[in-house]
């Protein structure tokens, strides 16, 4: 339990950082005179680097030592937080956020790998993951309120100071109490695969964020979109030829694992888009202060906090299906309230939408994590957990990129005086996207939690544990 608590500290600072920053976006916009795309990059630069490096960090931790990589991540994340608090411009803030993300990539997948190898009983592991998921709720509850109070009283730079004492405490406790561990048969590095992942995620995100200003037919957008497609093809062709690839595509032969991956992308796209829309709406359209905006979103955070451990127990006792069905229905219903009934315009409907979304997101995290790691060999726990974490970060990156691009397109040319009245109409397509993400969670939860899906997971685990014949390319290398 002490090891679980230490690992949860790392999740707290990484999750808190994003929720706190969302509340500070309007202040950043005013101080740096930033466009919507600039605000998108302050979030996506962080999640993009996280998504690109998580799998490398997971496999590196399995190879050279999980505690060692975990401690390095804490140091880098804390230093990056200090640099962010000193950033003189939006560009430098984005760069320092990337430094933070390099450290953050070494925390969550490695912590999950430590938890998986500590809690070997399936029920205990599911409950531990439920606690892990509850920390997301804590960060969502704390972030808007604490961040709002800091932004109003001290300024947005102070939000990064929160990470300094927590990072220092976690570093000491890790050195003192967490034992070192490694995979019995660690995987070799895959630099080509890593570069292809970075090129794919970076070019795709850039194209989505910049398309509202540049246009779909811009040579720059077409070039980055082509690079994304080429990188994806390269991954699909190159990775299966390696005996120990960065992304073991055999994982995706497991229906529950593949389902959990897509569900994670859908759920976290909805979350990041939800927070991005509501932060700008509450402060820029309704004129609320940062603190009051945080208090408005408290019902969503509270439901996430309450439902996460409940979902962990449900997964441990009854499997992931019920949690995923509840999550999908609640998240889709929340999106539909805003898309069909303009929930922003009525406070009662607004809070109903927040409660529904908090319920749905609180139920979805535990089944994603548990499904991703429970069917895999423990020796590959770091890589499997990293894939699950990568899916979350890809979802957050795409959510902010797509929702922000839709909003920017809808608000183009709108004067400051007409901002409040036009916002709900401009945001309506974004709410349809969020409702679609919830529906995806529901349908995939149904499709990938049955008997045939569990059998595919067992077959995949047997293949992963079997020795793999060396390919000609590996032999020549």
NORJO-V714642 format. One record per pair of residues at least 24 apart in sequence whose ideal C-beta (glycine too) atoms are under 10 Angstrom apart, sorted by sequence separation. I is the first residue (numbers start at 1). J is the second residue. If there is no record, write none. Layout:
i->(I/I)
j->(J/J)
This chain:
i->(76/77/79/80/108/203/204/332/333/334/368/403/406/18/21/76/77/78/199/202/203/204/275/330/331/332/334/335/405/406/76/77/202/203/274/330/331/333/334/403/404/406/76/77/200/201/203/204/303/329/330/331/333/334/365/403/406/18/75/76/77/199/200/203/204/330/331/332/402/403/17/18/73/74/76/77/199/200/202/203/271/330/331/72/73/74/76/77/200/201/329/330/331/403/72/73/75/76/199/200/329/330/399/402/403/14/18/73/74/199/200/327/328/330/331/73/74/198/199/200/271/326/327/330/331/46/72/73/196/197/200/300/326/327/329/330/399/71/72/73/196/197/199/200/327/328/399/14/69/70/73/195/196/199/324/326/327/328/69/70/73/196/197/326/327/46/68/69/70/72/73/196/197/325/326/327/399/70/71/195/196/323/324/327/398/66/69/70/196/323/324/327/69/70/193/196/322/323/327/42/68/192/193/196/197/323/324/325/395/66/67/70/192/196/320/323/324/66/69/70/320/323/324/42/57/60/61/65/66/193/322/323/57/60/192/193/320/321/54/57/58/62/66/67/192/320/323/324/42/45/46/49/50/53/57/58/61/62/66/190/315/319/320/41/45/48/49/52/53/56/57/61/190/193/197/314/320/41/44/45/46/47/48/49/50/51/52/53/54/55/56/57/58/59/60/61/192/196/197/316/320/39/42/43/45/46/49/50/53/54/57/58/62/66/195/196/296/299/300/303/307/311/312/315/319/320/38/41/42/45/46/49/50/53/54/57/58/61/190/193/194/299/302/303/306/307/310/311/314/315/319/38/41/44/45/46/48/49/50/52/53/54/56/57/61/192/193/194/298/299/300/301/302/303/304/305/306/307/308/309/310/311/312/313/314/315/43/46/47/49/50/51/54/55/58/188/190/192/193/296/297/299/300/303/304/307/308/311/312/315/316/320/32/35/38/42/45/46/49/50/54/58/62/187/188/189/190/191/296/299/300/303/304/307/308/311/312/315/32/34/38/41/45/49/50/53/54/57/187/188/190/298/299/300/302/303/304/306/307/308/310/311/315/32/33/47/50/187/188/189/190/263/267/274/281/297/299/300/301/303/304/305/307/308/309/311/312/31/32/46/50/186/187/188/286/296/299/300/303/304/307/308/312/14/28/31/32/34/50/111/185/187/285/299/300/303/304/307/311/315/10/17/100/103/107/114/118/260/267/271/274/278/297/298/299/300/301/302/303/304/13/29/32/118/187/259/263/267/270/274/277/286/297/300/301/304/28/117/266/270/273/282/300/7/10/14/17/21/93/97/100/107/111/118/256/281/6/10/13/17/93/96/103/114/117/256/260/263/267/270/274/286/9/13/28/114/117/259/263/266/270/117/278/10/17/93/111/114/277/13/113/282/281/85/87/113/85/86/21/84/85/278/84/85/87/368/85/86/364/367/371/84/85/278/21/84/85/278/344/345/83/84/85/357/360/361/364/371/81/82/85/353/360/363/367/371/375/81/82/84/85/274/278/344/345/375/17/80/81/274/344/361/384/81/82/343/357/360/364/375/376/380/383/78/81/82/275/342/356/360/363/367/371/375/17/80/81/274/342/344/374/375/377/17/79/274/344/376/377/380/78/79/81/82/342/375/376/377/379/380/14/18/77/78/81/271/338/342/371/375/379/13/14/17/78/80/270/274/344/374/377/78/79/339/340/343/376/377/14/15/74/77/78/271/338/339/342/375/376/13/14/77/78/270/271/338/339/13/14/76/270/339/340/74/75/78/338/339/340/10/11/14/15/74/75/77/78/267/268/271/338/339/10/13/14/73/74/77/267/270/271/337/338/339/74/335/336/339/340/10/11/74/75/267/268/335/336/338/339/10/11/14/73/74/267/268/334/335/338/339/9/10/73/74/266/267/335/336/337/71/72/74/335/336/7/10/11/70/71/74/264/268/334/335/7/10/11/70/71/73/74/263/264/267/334/335/9/10/332/333/335/336/7/8/71/264/265/331/332/335/336/7/10/70/71/263/264/331/332/334/335/6/7/70/263/264/332/333/7/68/331/332/4/7/8/67/71/260/261/264/331/332/3/6/7/67/70/259/260/263/264/330/331/332/259/260/263/328/329/331/332/4/67/70/260/261/328/329/331/332/3/4/7/67/256/260/261/327/328/330/331/332/3/66/67/68/259/260/328/329/330/66/67/258/259/260/328/329/3/4/66/67/68/256/257/260/327/328/3/4/65/66/67/256/257/260/326/327/328/2/3/64/65/66/255/256/257/325/326/328/329/1/19/65/66/254/257/324/325/328/1/22/64/65/254/256/257/324/325/327/328/16/19/20/62/63/256/257/324/326/8/15/16/19/23/61/62/63/255/272/276/324/325/7/11/14/15/18/19/22/23/61/62/65/251/254/271/272/275/324/325/11/14/15/16/17/18/19/20/21/22/23/61/62/63/64/254/273/277/323/324/4/8/11/12/15/16/19/20/23/24/28/62/63/264/268/269/272/273/276/322/4/7/8/11/12/15/16/19/20/23/24/27/31/59/62/63/251/260/264/267/268/271/272/275/276/280/321/324/325/3/4/7/8/10/11/14/15/16/18/19/20/22/23/26/27/31/58/61/62/63/251/264/265/266/267/268/269/270/271/272/273/274/275/276/320/321/324/5/8/9/12/13/16/17/19/20/21/23/24/25/30/31/60/63/261/264/265/268/269/270/272/273/277/281/323/1/4/8/11/12/15/16/19/20/23/24/59/60/257/260/261/264/265/268/269/272/273/276/277/280/284/321/322/4/7/8/11/15/19/20/23/27/28/59/248/260/263/264/265/267/268/269/271/272/273/275/276/320/321/23/27/58/59/60/251/261/262/264/265/266/267/268/269/270/272/273/274/277/320/321/1/5/8/12/16/17/20/26/27/59/254/257/261/264/265/268/269/272/273/277/319/4/12/16/20/24/25/59/140/144/159/257/260/261/264/265/268/269/272/273/276/280/24/27/143/151/248/251/263/264/265/266/267/269/272/284/321/23/24/56/251/261/262/265/266/269/270/273/287/24/56/144/156/261/265/269/273/285/286/21/24/55/56/59/136/140/144/148/248/252/284/285/319/20/23/24/247/248/251/284/285/56/152/153/246/285/286/20/21/55/56/144/151/152/153/245/281/285/20/21/55/151/152/244/247/248/280/281/284/285/19/20/148/149/150/151/152/246/247/53/56/148/149/150/17/20/52/55/56/148/149/151/152/281/285/16/17/20/52/54/147/148/151/247/280/281/53/147/148/17/52/53/145/146/148/149/16/17/51/52/144/145/147/148/149/277/281/16/51/52/144/147/148/280/52/144/145/146/148/13/14/49/51/52/144/145/148/277/278/12/13/16/48/51/52/144/145/277/12/13/50/51/143/144/13/49/142/144/145/13/48/49/141/144/145/277/12/13/47/48/51/143/144/273/276/277/10/13/48/141/144/145/274/9/10/13/44/45/48/140/141/144/273/274/277/9/12/44/47/48/140/143/273/141/142/9/10/45/140/141/273/274/9/10/44/140/141/273/8/9/44/139/140/141/272/6/7/137/138/140/141/142/270/271/274/6/9/10/41/44/137/140/141/269/270/273/5/6/9/40/41/44/136/137/139/140/141/269/270/6/7/137/138/139/270/271/6/7/137/138/269/270/5/6/40/41/136/137/140/266/269/270/40/41/136/137/268/3/6/40/134/135/137/138/266/267/270/2/3/6/7/38/133/134/137/266/267/269/270/5/6/37/133/134/136/137/265/266/36/37/134/135/266/267/2/3/37/133/134/263/266/267/2/3/37/133/134/265/266/2/3/36/37/132/133/134/266/35/36/37/130/131/132/133/134/263/264/266/35/130/131/133/134/262/263/266/129/130/133/262/263/129/130/132/263/130/131/263/127/129/130/133/259/262/263/129/130/261/128/130/259/260/59/126/127/130/259/260/263/59/126/127/129/130/258/259/262/59/125/126/129/259/261/58/59/126/127/128/209/259/260/59/123/126/127/201/205/208/255/258/259/260/55/56/123/125/126/127/204/208/211/258/259/55/125/126/209/210/257/55/123/124/185/187/201/205/208/209/212/213/255/256/55/122/123/126/130/184/186/187/197/201/204/205/208/209/212/255/256/122/123/126/183/184/185/186/200/204/207/208/211/212/254/255/256/259/121/183/184/185/187/202/205/206/208/209/210/212/213/255/258/183/186/187/201/205/208/209/212/213/257/182/183/186/201/204/205/208/211/212/255/256/183/207/208/210/211/212/255/256/258/183/209/212/213/254/255/257/258/181/182/183/212/254/255/256/257/181/254/255/256/254/255/258/253/254/257/253/254/255/256/257/254/255/253/254/253/254/252/251/254/250/251/253/254/253/248/251/250/251/250/248/248/141/140/250/248/47/137/140/140/137/243/244/47/136/137/243/136/242/243/243/44/133/134/137/243/43/133/136/242/133/135/241/243/244/133/134/240/241/242/243/43/133/134/241/242/243/43/132/133/241/132/133/243/130/131/133/238/242/40/129/130/133/39/129/130/132/133/128/129/132/127/129/130/36/39/126/129/130/39/126/128/129/128/126/127/129/36/125/126/129/125/129/122/125/126/125/22/25/25/29/19/22/23/122/18/22/26/116/18/21/22/25/26/29/30/115/116/24/25/29/19/22/23/26/27/116/136/18/22/26/112/116/21/22/25/26/115/116/120/23/24/25/19/23/112/113/116/112/117/26/116/117/26/27/26/117/25/113/116/117/24/115/116/23/26/113/114/23/113/114/116/112/113/116/23/112/113/115/22/23/113/114/22/109/110/112/113/109/112/113/20/23/109/111/112/19/22/109/110/109/110/112/108/109/112/19/108/109/111/109/110/108/109/105/108/109/19/107/108/185/105/108/104/105/108/188/105/104/188/101/69/66/66/62/62/62/63/61/62/59/61/62/58/60/61/58/59/62/58/59/61/62/57/58/61/58/60/55/56/58/59/55/58/54/55/57/58/55/56/58/54/55/58/54/55/57/58/53/54/57/54/55/56/54/55/54/53/54/51/52/54/50/51/54/50/51/53/54/51/52/50/51/52/50/51/49/50/51/47/48/51/52/47/48/50/51/46/47/50/51/47/48/49/44/47/48/46/47/48/46/47/44/45/47/48/43/44/47/48/43/44/46/47/44/43/44/40/43/44/42/43/41/40/41/44/39/40/43/40/40/41/37/40/39/40/37/40/36/37/40/36/39/36/37/36/35/36/14/36/36/18/22/18)
j->(100/101/103/104/132/227/228/356/357/358/392/427/430/43/46/101/102/103/224/227/228/229/300/355/356/357/359/360/430/431/102/103/228/229/300/356/357/359/360/429/430/432/103/104/227/228/230/231/330/356/357/358/360/361/392/430/433/46/103/104/105/227/228/231/232/358/359/360/430/431/46/47/102/103/105/106/228/229/231/232/300/359/360/102/103/104/106/107/230/231/359/360/361/433/103/104/106/107/230/231/360/361/430/433/434/46/50/105/106/231/232/359/360/362/363/106/107/231/232/233/304/359/360/363/364/80/106/107/230/231/234/334/360/361/363/364/433/106/107/108/231/232/234/235/362/363/434/50/105/106/109/231/232/235/360/362/363/364/106/107/110/233/234/363/364/84/106/107/108/110/111/234/235/363/364/365/437/109/110/234/235/362/363/366/437/106/109/110/236/363/364/367/110/111/234/237/363/364/368/84/110/234/235/238/239/365/366/367/437/109/110/113/235/239/363/366/367/110/113/114/364/367/368/87/102/105/106/110/111/238/367/368/103/106/238/239/366/367/101/104/105/109/113/114/239/367/370/371/90/93/94/97/98/101/105/106/109/110/114/238/363/367/368/90/94/97/98/101/102/105/106/110/239/242/246/363/369/91/94/95/96/97/98/99/100/101/102/103/104/105/106/107/108/109/110/111/242/246/247/366/370/90/93/94/96/97/100/101/104/105/108/109/113/117/246/247/347/350/351/354/358/362/363/366/370/371/90/93/94/97/98/101/102/105/106/109/110/113/242/245/246/351/354/355/358/359/362/363/366/367/371/91/94/97/98/99/101/102/103/105/106/107/109/110/114/245/246/247/351/352/353/354/355/356/357/358/359/360/361/362/363/364/365/366/367/368/97/100/101/103/104/105/108/109/112/242/244/246/247/350/351/353/354/357/358/361/362/365/366/369/370/374/87/90/93/97/100/101/104/105/109/113/117/242/243/244/245/246/351/354/355/358/359/362/363/366/367/370/88/90/94/97/101/105/106/109/110/113/243/244/246/354/355/356/358/359/360/362/363/364/366/367/371/89/90/104/107/244/245/246/247/320/324/331/338/354/356/357/358/360/361/362/364/365/366/368/369/89/90/104/108/244/245/246/344/354/357/358/361/362/365/366/370/73/87/90/91/93/109/170/244/246/344/358/359/362/363/366/370/374/70/77/160/163/167/174/178/320/327/331/334/338/357/358/359/360/361/362/363/364/74/90/93/179/248/320/324/328/331/335/338/347/358/361/362/365/90/179/328/332/335/344/362/70/73/77/80/84/156/160/163/170/174/181/319/344/70/74/77/81/157/160/167/178/181/320/324/327/331/334/338/350/74/78/93/179/182/324/328/331/335/183/344/77/84/160/178/181/344/81/181/350/350/155/157/183/156/157/93/156/157/350/157/158/160/441/159/160/438/441/445/159/160/353/97/160/161/354/420/421/160/161/162/434/437/438/441/448/159/160/163/431/438/441/445/449/453/160/161/163/164/353/357/423/424/454/97/160/161/354/424/441/464/162/163/424/438/441/445/456/457/461/464/160/163/164/357/424/438/442/445/449/453/457/100/163/164/357/425/427/457/458/460/101/163/358/428/460/461/464/163/164/166/167/427/460/461/462/464/465/100/104/163/164/167/357/424/428/457/461/465/100/101/104/165/167/357/361/431/461/464/166/167/427/428/431/464/465/103/104/163/166/167/360/427/428/431/464/465/103/104/167/168/360/361/428/429/104/105/167/361/430/431/166/167/170/430/431/432/103/104/107/108/167/168/170/171/360/361/364/431/432/104/107/108/167/168/171/361/364/365/431/432/433/169/430/431/434/435/106/107/170/171/363/364/431/432/434/435/107/108/111/170/171/364/365/431/432/435/436/107/108/171/172/364/365/433/434/435/170/171/173/434/435/107/110/111/170/171/174/364/368/434/435/108/111/112/171/172/174/175/364/365/368/435/436/111/112/434/435/437/438/110/111/174/367/368/434/435/438/439/111/114/174/175/367/368/435/436/438/439/111/112/175/368/369/437/438/113/174/437/438/111/114/115/174/178/367/368/371/438/439/111/114/115/175/178/367/368/371/372/438/439/440/368/369/372/437/438/440/441/114/177/180/370/371/438/439/441/442/114/115/118/178/367/371/372/438/439/441/442/443/115/178/179/180/371/372/440/441/442/179/180/371/372/373/441/442/117/118/180/181/182/370/371/374/441/442/118/119/180/181/182/371/372/375/441/442/443/118/119/180/181/182/371/372/373/441/442/444/445/118/136/182/183/371/374/441/442/445/119/140/182/183/372/374/375/442/443/445/446/135/138/139/181/182/375/376/443/445/128/135/136/139/143/181/182/183/375/392/396/444/445/128/132/135/136/139/140/143/144/182/183/186/372/375/392/393/396/445/446/133/136/137/138/139/140/141/142/143/144/145/183/184/185/186/376/395/399/445/446/127/131/134/135/138/139/142/143/146/147/151/185/186/387/391/392/395/396/399/445/128/131/132/135/136/139/140/143/144/147/148/151/155/183/186/187/375/384/388/391/392/395/396/399/400/404/445/448/449/128/129/132/133/135/136/139/140/141/143/144/145/147/148/151/152/156/183/186/187/188/376/389/390/391/392/393/394/395/396/397/398/399/400/401/445/446/449/131/134/135/138/139/142/143/145/146/147/149/150/151/156/157/186/189/387/390/391/394/395/396/398/399/403/407/449/128/131/135/138/139/142/143/146/147/150/151/186/187/384/387/388/391/392/395/396/399/400/403/404/407/411/448/449/132/135/136/139/143/147/148/151/155/156/187/376/388/391/392/393/395/396/397/399/400/401/403/404/448/449/152/156/187/188/189/380/390/391/393/394/395/396/397/398/399/401/402/403/406/449/450/131/135/138/142/146/147/150/156/157/189/384/387/391/394/395/398/399/402/403/407/449/135/143/147/151/155/156/190/271/275/290/388/391/392/395/396/399/400/403/404/407/411/156/159/275/283/380/383/395/396/397/398/399/401/404/416/453/156/157/189/384/394/395/398/399/402/403/406/420/158/190/278/290/395/399/403/407/419/420/156/159/190/191/194/271/275/279/283/383/387/419/420/454/156/159/160/383/384/387/420/421/193/289/290/383/422/423/158/159/193/194/282/289/290/291/383/419/423/159/160/194/290/291/383/386/387/419/420/423/424/159/160/288/289/290/291/292/386/387/194/197/289/290/291/159/162/194/197/198/290/291/293/294/423/427/159/160/163/195/197/290/291/294/390/423/424/197/291/292/162/197/198/290/291/293/294/162/163/197/198/290/291/293/294/295/423/427/163/198/199/291/294/295/427/200/292/293/294/296/162/163/198/200/201/293/294/297/426/427/162/163/166/198/201/202/294/295/427/163/164/201/202/294/295/165/201/294/296/297/166/201/202/294/297/298/430/166/167/201/202/205/297/298/427/430/431/166/169/204/297/300/301/430/166/167/170/201/202/205/297/298/301/430/431/434/167/170/202/205/206/298/301/431/300/301/169/170/205/300/301/433/434/170/171/205/301/302/434/170/171/206/301/302/303/434/169/170/300/301/303/304/305/433/434/437/170/173/174/205/208/301/304/305/433/434/437/170/171/174/205/206/209/301/302/304/305/306/434/435/172/173/303/304/305/436/437/173/174/304/305/436/437/173/174/208/209/304/305/308/434/437/438/209/210/305/306/437/173/176/210/304/305/307/308/436/437/440/173/174/177/178/209/304/305/308/437/438/440/441/177/178/209/305/306/308/309/437/438/209/210/307/308/439/440/176/177/211/307/308/437/440/441/177/178/212/308/309/440/441/178/179/212/213/308/309/310/442/212/213/214/307/308/309/310/311/440/441/443/213/308/309/311/312/440/441/444/308/309/312/441/442/309/310/312/443/311/312/444/309/311/312/315/441/444/445/312/313/444/312/314/443/444/244/311/312/315/444/445/448/245/312/313/315/316/444/445/448/246/312/313/316/446/448/246/247/314/315/316/397/447/448/248/312/315/316/390/394/397/444/447/448/449/245/246/313/315/316/317/394/398/401/448/449/246/316/317/400/401/448/247/315/316/377/379/393/397/400/401/404/405/447/448/248/315/316/319/323/377/379/380/390/394/397/398/401/402/405/448/449/316/317/320/377/378/379/380/394/398/401/402/405/406/448/449/450/453/316/378/379/380/382/397/400/401/403/404/405/407/408/450/453/379/382/383/397/401/404/405/408/409/453/379/380/383/398/401/402/405/408/409/452/453/381/405/406/408/409/410/453/454/456/382/408/411/412/453/454/456/457/381/382/383/412/454/455/456/457/382/455/456/457/456/457/460/456/457/460/457/458/459/460/461/459/460/459/460/460/461/460/460/463/460/461/463/464/464/460/463/463/464/464/463/464/358/358/468/468/268/358/361/362/361/467/468/272/361/362/468/362/468/469/470/272/361/362/365/471/272/362/365/471/363/365/471/473/474/364/365/471/472/473/474/275/365/366/473/474/475/276/365/366/474/366/367/477/365/366/368/473/477/276/365/366/369/276/366/367/369/370/366/367/370/366/368/369/276/279/366/369/370/280/367/369/370/370/369/370/372/280/369/370/373/370/374/370/373/374/374/272/275/276/280/271/274/275/374/271/275/279/369/272/275/276/279/280/283/284/369/370/279/280/284/275/278/279/282/283/372/392/275/279/283/369/373/279/280/283/284/373/374/378/282/283/284/279/283/372/373/376/373/378/288/378/379/289/290/290/381/290/378/381/382/290/381/382/290/293/380/381/291/381/382/384/381/382/385/293/382/383/385/293/294/384/385/294/381/382/384/385/382/385/386/294/297/383/385/386/294/297/384/385/385/386/388/385/386/389/297/386/387/389/388/389/388/389/386/389/390/301/389/390/467/389/392/389/390/393/474/393/393/477/393/382/381/382/379/380/381/382/381/382/380/382/383/380/382/383/381/382/385/382/383/385/386/382/383/386/384/386/382/383/385/386/383/386/383/384/386/387/385/386/388/385/386/389/386/387/389/390/386/387/390/388/389/390/389/390/390/390/391/389/390/392/389/390/393/390/391/393/394/392/393/392/393/394/393/394/393/394/395/392/393/396/397/393/394/396/397/393/394/397/398/395/396/397/393/396/397/396/397/398/397/398/396/397/399/400/396/397/400/401/397/398/400/401/399/399/400/397/400/401/400/401/400/400/401/404/400/401/404/402/403/404/401/404/404/405/404/407/404/405/408/405/408/407/408/408/408/409/389/411/412/396/400/400)
